Structure formats: structure tokens, C-alpha cells
Amino acid sequence: MKGRAALALAAIVCAAGCPKEAADELIRAALHHALVEAKDLPDIRMVSEGEELIVRTEIEGSPVEITRAALPEVPGRKLVLLKPSQILERSRNLGDIYFVTINYLELHGDEATMMIGVAMQPAPERHDIPMCCCTGEVRYALVDGTWVYRGSGGTVCP
């Protein structure tokens, strides 16, 4: 299912979980914009070094999970998709882990919003509450079967 047909279905069932294909296409567009085109991911500097770039599978506030199909190509980086438990395990071995996060994905007809940014999993031995990292609201619209960036809203930082 492509384009408008997928979107029509998404508008009907998004409350119970957005269709995977529609969500994958939207997330891929949002990540590509934030990491490759505009490079305006809030707190991008926290994830800008190293070969690997971790993306959390879980989307807070949504039954949708990020899948491999939703990951764009990012020149010079290997995107690694990890579950929250895997991120926690890495922090036990490597210390604080910074990763790309998407939260509160909402898909309504041919428009979508989400929060996108960076989050941190502190090393467990630190017993710290993360006071780092920002997310920002982004808006997208489906235009001729392609998700197009339409603007940003507010940024939330702890």
C-alpha cells in the first residue's frame, strides 16, 4: 500500500497503532531531515561523534516501534537500532549512552507531528536522573505520496 491509500488507512486505525508502512516512511523522512539535510536534531552534538549512531526502537506515547525499514542512510555513520533494555545493557559496559529518540508520534490524515531529539541512558552505577538532552516538535505533511517537513514547534529540555 502506497501514498494516499496507506494514509487513509492510517487515519482510521492510528488510535490503535499506526500502519507500519506509513509510520516507517514518516520516521525515515524525519530522521533524514534531522540527521542529514538540516542537521537540526536537538542536541545533535551529543550523538555526532563515533561510527555508530544509536536509535531507540521504542516511541514513547505510541504503540509504534521504529524498525530497520525506517532508518535512512546517514553518510559516515552506522545506525544501530536498540531496544531500551539493550541501551541499558550498553550503559553498564560503556558508561553513559546518548541516542536518538522519537516520542509522541501522531498521524492524522495527511499530517503528522512528533517529538524528535536526543536522550541519555546514564551508567547504572551513577544513580543519576538524566538532566540532559532536548527534543523538539516537528510537523510533516504527505504531499504527492512523500512526507515533507513543514516546520518545528517548541523544544523541551530538562
C-alpha positions in Angstrom: 0.0 0.0 0.0 1.5 3.4 -1.0 0.8 7.0 -0.6 -2.8 8.2 -0.1 -4.2 4.7 0.3 -1.8 4.0 3.2 -2.6 7.4 4.7 -6.4 6.9 4.5 -5.9 3.6 6.4 -3.6 5.4 8.9 -6.3 8.0 9.7 -8.7 5.2 10.6 -6.5 2.9 12.7 -3.9 5.2 14.2 -5.5 5.3 17.6 -4.9 1.5 17.8 -1.5 1.7 16.2 -0.3 3.4 13.0 0.2 1.1 10.0 3.8 0.0 9.8 4.5 1.2 6.3 3.1 4.7 6.8 5.0 5.0 10.1 8.3 3.8 8.5 8.1 6.3 5.7 7.3 9.2 8.0 10.1 8.2 10.5 12.6 7.8 7.7 11.8 11.2 6.4 12.0 12.8 9.8 15.4 11.1 10.7 16.8 12.0 7.3 15.8 15.6 7.7 17.2 15.9 11.2 20.4 14.0 10.7 21.3 14.6 7.0 19.5 17.5 5.4 19.1 20.2 8.0 21.2 18.6 10.7 18.9 20.3 13.2 18.2 17.4 15.6 18.0 19.0 19.1 21.3 18.3 20.9 22.8 16.7 17.8 26.3 17.4 19.2 25.7 14.6 21.8 25.4 12.0 19.0 27.7 13.5 16.4 30.8 11.5 17.1 31.7 7.9 16.5 30.9 5.3 13.9 27.7 4.2 15.5 24.5 6.3 15.9 22.0 4.6 18.2 18.3 5.0 17.5 15.9 3.7 20.2 13.2 1.4 18.9 10.5 2.5 21.4 8.4 5.6 20.6 7.2 6.9 23.9 3.5 7.6 23.9 2.9 5.4 20.8 2.3 1.7 20.1 4.5 2.1 17.0 8.2 0.9 17.2 11.0 2.1 14.9 12.1 -0.7 12.6 15.1 -1.1 10.3 12.9 -0.1 7.4 12.5 3.4 9.0 16.3 4.1 9.2 17.7 6.4 6.5 21.3 6.3 5.2 23.5 8.7 7.2 26.8 9.3 5.5 29.8 8.1 7.5 27.6 6.6 10.3 26.2 3.2 11.0 22.7 3.4 12.5 22.1 0.9 15.3 18.6 0.2 16.3 18.3 -0.8 20.0 15.6 -1.6 22.5 15.6 0.2 25.8 16.9 -2.9 27.6 19.8 -3.1 25.1 20.7 0.6 25.7 20.7 0.0 29.4 23.0 -3.0 29.0 25.4 -0.9 26.9 25.5 1.7 29.6 26.5 -0.9 32.1 29.5 -1.8 30.0 30.4 1.6 28.3 29.0 4.3 30.6 26.6 7.0 29.6 24.8 6.3 26.3 23.4 9.0 24.1 20.8 8.0 21.5 18.3 9.4 19.0 14.7 9.3 20.3 11.3 9.9 18.8 8.3 10.4 21.1 4.6 11.1 20.8 4.1 10.2 17.1 0.7 11.4 16.0 -0.6 10.7 12.5 -3.9 12.5 11.4 -4.9 12.2 7.8 -2.1 13.7 5.7 -0.4 15.5 8.7 1.9 14.2 11.4 3.7 15.5 14.4 6.3 14.0 16.7 9.0 14.9 19.2 12.5 14.1 18.0 15.8 14.6 19.7 18.5 13.0 21.9 18.1 11.1 25.1 20.6 9.7 27.6 20.9 6.5 29.5 23.3 7.1 32.4 25.6 4.3 33.6 23.6 2.5 36.3 26.3 2.9 38.9 25.8 6.7 38.8 22.2 6.5 40.1 21.6 9.8 38.2 18.4 11.1 36.7 19.3 12.3 33.2 19.2 16.1 33.1 20.4 16.2 29.6 19.1 16.3 26.1 16.4 18.1 24.3 13.6 17.1 21.9 11.7 19.3 19.6 8.3 19.1 17.9 8.4 18.6 14.2 5.5 18.7 11.7 5.2 16.8 8.4 2.6 16.6 5.6 2.1 14.0 3.0 2.5 15.7 -0.4 2.1 13.6 -3.6 2.9 10.4 -1.6 6.0 11.8 0.1 6.4 13.0 3.7 7.6 16.6 3.6 9.0 18.7 6.5 6.6 21.5 7.4 8.2 23.1 10.4 9.2 22.9 14.0 7.4 23.7 17.2 8.8 24.1 20.7 11.8 22.4 22.2 11.7 20.6 25.5 14.8 20.4 27.6 15.0 19.1 31.2 
